[in-house]
Structures are given as C-alpha cells and as structure tokens.
Amino acid sequence: RLARQRASGGGGEDLSGEGAALNGLLQALSAAGLDETAPFSELGPLHGPISTGGVQSPEQERADAVRRSLVGLCARYLCRATQRQRALDPVAGFHMRNGAALIAIHWAANPSSYGLEESASIMVNYHYDMPEVEARHSAYVAKGVTELAASPEVWRLAHASGSLT
C-alpha cells in the first residue's frame, strides 16, 4: 500500500525518480501474479560456510580465514557504515528505504571477473515481507541504520568483525 501510494506521488516526499522505478516494480510484480502480501527476496551484489569435510590444508585454512574476514567486513559495512545515519552502500540504502530486510551474505556467489572486482564475489539477500515493509520503511526513514532490519546472523557477523572506528 505504502509503495503504491509513494509510486503514485501520494507519499508526501519527493523520491527523485524512485517513485517511477517503484511503480514499475509493482506493475511487474502484479503482472507476474504476486499480490501485495506475498513475501519475496532480492539477491544483490556484495555462500555460506565452506565445508571441507575434514582436515584443512594451510591453503584452505588461509582461504577460510579470508572468507570469514571478508564476509564479516561486508556485514559490518552494510549494517554500520553510514553517512547521516543512512547506509553508505547505495544498493543497501535503496532496499532499506523500501522496507527490505538484509537476511544473508553469500560468499563466492558471483565468481565472474566483474563480480570479483565489484564485490569480491560476495552477494547479499534482501527480503521483502510485505506485511512488514511499511513499518521497516518508516523505522529506517525515521532512525536510519539504528533501525536497520537484518537477520540475527547478519548482525552477529557485523558485531563479530569489530567497530568501524
């Protein structure tokens, strides 16, 4: 509802083109047969634990340490890096402003040369649970990242990787 109201210009704030994009998204979802209450997820740039099934070689141990470090830094960046209480990452900011929750961070999800250069092959899931979108949007707009909706696992990773200062 809120998304439709904003897309039609009735949300009371100028979204500088986001309204048109959101309206296009809503029309596409409607055309695909999804109603406003159906939850959906978005996989965005930036896999779970790598299982080796036993003893690791020194190379595997180093690779696992790099994975843990980069995934933790990614969580910290997405959950805590801010400018004026808003997510520093523009993609995260877009999804949070639109009421999504950050639910997972995936290692080696985009191993293409572009994916490696753009995000060290890391991608994240943003989940839109339609009954919660309006409340999440309002909380993020009012309080910024202090009210960022993220899964307990993502917050655990963000806190485990230390502070940004």
Disulfide bonds with the S-S distance in Angstrom:
none
